[in-house]
Amino acid sequence: MTQVYGTPDDAHPTSYFRGFADEYARHRPTYAPAALDAVLDGLDPPVRVLDVGCGTGIFTRLLAARGARVVGVDPSHDMLEEARRAPGSEQGLVEYRLGTAESTGLPDASRDLVTCAQAFHWFDAAKALKELHRVLLRGGRLALVWNVRAEGDAFTAEYDEVVRRAQAAAKAAGRKVEVTRDADPTLGGWFEGVRVQAFDNAHVLDQEGLLGRARSASYFPRAGPLREELEAALRAAFERHAVDERVALAQRTEVTLATRVDRRR
């Protein structure tokens, strides 16, 4: 029988997306184009990028589409295989490697930019920041990126309630549930000059896309009565709020930029 949260050995977050990387790739939102502008602003092309925690390569391919040369690193075999199958990954600008934010495997001072989209909350922040400092060139840039739901409309509020129920159940079952979508890059003294920007990025969905978006989250149950209840709540919310068979989740893309400290104090 399918386990509610995967197999019994799924105790470590690196295993949470095992077996449904394809669903993640199909249903996760993209990022605001203005956020890409902010991440790359002022960097001389071709920009050499490490996209750490790259998952299925959503942000990796956006960077490559802007002409960057990107190495995507992730600890999940499933996610990397899905990334390699995606259109655009064969253009010669992207390379995917197995690794972690704490141990990337890249040479010292080899990247102009390190990006991390929708993943930094899974890392050991202190170890990761030290490692990302190591692989960046002098004056290199760190960009932490998240899509964050915004408040203000009834449909998004109903979706948030479903999310809270799913997260509470996952936490009670022993899963690591990270709700924070920000970070302090100055931890450990490796980065400075922090600046934060936000860009509107509503996620427009049909009913299948809405259910897929929910299912792709690490905390959403894979089977059982709670999954059925939560999906029924999402269908009902869709019926109440859809216009032309679409709903829009209010969200923004938040970008935290920081600069590599070249001489630690």
C-alpha positions in Angstrom: 0.0 0.0 0.0 1.2 3.5 -0.8 2.5 5.3 2.3 0.9 8.6 3.1 4.3 10.4 3.0 6.3 7.9 0.8 8.3 5.0 2.1 9.2 4.5 5.7 12.9 5.4 5.1 11.9 8.9 3.9 13.3 10.6 7.0 15.7 12.9 5.3 14.5 15.9 3.2 16.6 14.9 0.2 14.2 12.0 -0.3 11.0 14.0 -0.1 10.6 14.4 -3.9 11.5 10.9 -4.8 9.1 9.4 -7.3 7.3 12.5 -8.4 9.9 14.8 -10.0 7.8 14.8 -13.2 4.8 16.2 -11.3 7.0 18.8 -9.7 8.4 19.9 -13.1 4.9 20.1 -14.7 3.2 22.1 -11.9 5.6 24.3 -10.1 5.4 28.0 -11.0 8.0 29.9 -13.0 9.6 33.1 -11.7 9.0 36.7 -12.6 11.1 37.9 -15.5 11.9 41.1 -13.6 13.5 38.8 -10.9 15.9 37.4 -13.5 16.7 40.9 -14.5 17.6 41.8 -10.9 19.7 38.6 -10.4 21.8 39.3 -13.5 21.9 43.1 -13.4 25.4 44.5 -13.9 27.1 41.1 -14.5 29.2 40.9 -17.6 28.2 38.1 -20.0 28.7 35.2 -20.3 27.8 34.9 -16.6 29.1 31.7 -15.0 26.5 30.5 -12.6 26.1 27.8 -10.0 22.3 27.1 -9.5 22.4 25.1 -6.2 19.4 23.0 -5.2 18.3 23.2 -8.8 15.7 20.5 -8.6 14.1 19.9 -12.1 16.0 22.9 -13.5 13.2 25.5 -13.6 15.4 28.4 -12.6 18.5 26.9 -14.3 16.9 27.0 -17.7 15.6 30.6 -17.2 19.2 31.6 -16.5 20.5 29.7 -19.6 17.8 31.4 -21.7 19.5 34.7 -20.8 22.8 33.4 -22.1 24.3 32.4 -18.7 26.5 29.2 -18.5 25.0 27.3 -15.7 25.9 24.3 -13.5 22.9 23.0 -11.7 23.6 21.0 -8.5 21.0 18.9 -6.6 21.1 15.9 -4.2 18.2 14.2 -5.9 18.8 11.7 -8.7 15.1 11.9 -9.7 15.1 15.7 -9.9 18.3 15.8 -12.0 17.1 13.1 -14.4 13.9 15.1 -14.9 16.0 18.3 -15.4 18.1 16.6 -18.1 15.0 15.5 -20.0 13.5 19.0 -20.1 13.5 21.0 -23.4 16.3 23.6 -23.4 18.7 21.4 -21.4 20.5 20.3 -24.5 21.7 23.7 -25.7 25.2 23.4 -24.2 24.7 26.2 -21.6 23.5 23.8 -18.8 25.3 21.0 -17.0 23.6 19.1 -14.1 25.6 17.5 -11.3 24.8 15.5 -8.2 25.8 17.5 -5.1 24.6 19.6 -2.2 24.8 23.3 -1.2 27.2 22.3 1.6 29.5 20.3 -0.8 29.0 21.4 -4.4 32.1 19.8 -5.9 32.9 22.9 -7.9 36.4 24.4 -8.0 37.4 27.5 -5.9 36.6 30.9 -7.4 35.0 29.4 -10.5 31.6 31.2 -10.6 30.4 34.8 -11.0 27.0 34.1 -9.5 25.4 31.6 -7.2 21.6 31.2 -7.3 19.3 29.2 -5.2 15.6 29.2 -6.1 13.0 27.8 -3.7 15.6 25.7 -1.9 17.8 27.6 0.6 15.4 26.7 3.5 16.5 23.1 3.2 20.2 23.8 3.7 22.5 23.9 6.7 22.8 27.7 6.2 26.1 28.2 8.0 27.9 25.4 6.0 26.2 26.3 2.7 27.2 30.0 2.9 30.8 29.1 3.5 30.8 26.7 0.5 29.1 29.2 -1.8 31.6 31.8 -0.8 34.4 29.4 -1.7 33.1 28.8 -5.3 32.5 32.5 -6.1 35.1 34.8 -7.6 36.1 38.0 -5.8 33.1 40.3 -5.7 30.8 37.5 -6.8 27.1 37.6 -6.2 24.7 35.4 -4.2 21.0 35.4 -5.2 18.4 33.6 -3.0 15.0 33.4 -4.8 11.6 32.4 -3.6 8.0 32.4 -4.9 6.0 33.5 -1.9 2.2 33.6 -1.7 0.7 37.1 -1.2 -2.3 38.0 1.0 -5.4 39.8 -0.1 -7.8 37.6 -2.1 -10.3 35.0 -1.0 -9.1 32.2 -3.3 -5.5 32.4 -2.1 -6.7 32.5 1.5 -8.6 29.2 0.9 -5.5 27.7 -0.7 -3.4 28.8 2.3 -5.8 27.0 4.6 -5.3 23.7 2.7 -1.5 24.3 2.9 -1.7 24.8 6.6 -3.6 21.6 7.1 -1.2 19.6 5.0 1.9 21.1 6.7 0.5 20.4 10.2 -0.2 16.7 9.2 3.3 16.3 7.7 5.0 17.8 10.7 3.0 15.5 13.0 4.1 12.5 10.9 7.8 13.5 11.5 8.6 15.3 8.3 10.7 18.4 8.3 8.4 21.3 7.3 10.0 24.6 6.4 7.6 27.5 6.2 10.3 30.3 6.2 11.0 31.8 2.8 13.8 34.2 3.6 17.4 34.0 4.9 20.2 36.1 6.3 23.2 35.7 3.9 25.5 37.6 6.4 25.5 34.6 8.7 29.1 33.6 9.3 30.5 36.8 7.7 30.8 35.4 4.2 28.5 37.9 2.5 27.6 41.5 2.8 25.6 44.3 1.1 22.2 42.5 1.4 19.3 43.9 -0.6 15.8 42.5 -1.1 13.5 43.0 -4.0 10.0 41.7 -4.8 8.1 41.3 -8.1 4.5 40.3 -8.7 4.2 36.8 -10.1 0.6 35.5 -9.9 0.2 31.8 -10.8 -2.7 31.2 -13.1 -4.1 27.7 -13.0 -6.8 25.4 -14.4 -8.2 22.8 -12.0 -5.7 20.1 -13.0 -2.9 22.6 -12.5 -4.2 23.7 -9.1 -4.3 20.1 -7.9 -0.9 19.4 -9.4 0.6 22.5 -7.7 -0.7 21.2 -4.3 0.5 17.7 -4.9 4.0 18.8 -5.9 4.7 20.2 -2.4 6.9 18.0 -0.1 4.3 18.2 2.7 1.3 17.2 0.7 0.1 13.6 1.5 0.6 11.1 -1.3 -2.4 8.9 -0.3 -5.1 8.5 2.3 -8.2 10.2 3.6 -6.5 13.5 4.3 -5.3 13.8 0.7 -8.9 13.2 -0.5 -10.2 15.8 1.9 -7.7 18.4 0.8 -8.2 17.8 -2.9 -12.0 18.1 -2.4 -11.4 21.4 -0.6 -9.3 22.6 -3.5 -11.9 21.6 -6.1 -14.6 23.4 -4.2 -12.5 26.5 -3.9 -11.8 26.3 -7.6 -15.6 26.1 -8.4 -16.3 29.1 -6.2 -13.6 31.4 -7.6 -12.8 30.3 -11.2 -13.2 32.8 -14.0 -13.1 31.4 -17.5 -12.0 28.0 -15.9 -9.0 29.6 -14.3 -7.9 30.8 -10.8 -5.0 33.0 -9.9 -2.8 32.3 -6.8 -1.5 35.7 -5.6 2.2 35.4 -5.2 5.4 37.4 -5.7 9.0 36.4 -6.5 11.3 37.7 -3.8 15.0 38.1 -4.5 17.7 38.5 -1.8 21.0 39.6 -3.2 24.4 39.7 -1.4 28.0 40.2 -2.3 30.9 37.9 -1.5 33.1 39.3 1.3 36.6 39.3 -0.2 38.4 39.7 3.1 36.7 38.6 6.3 36.9 40.9 9.2 
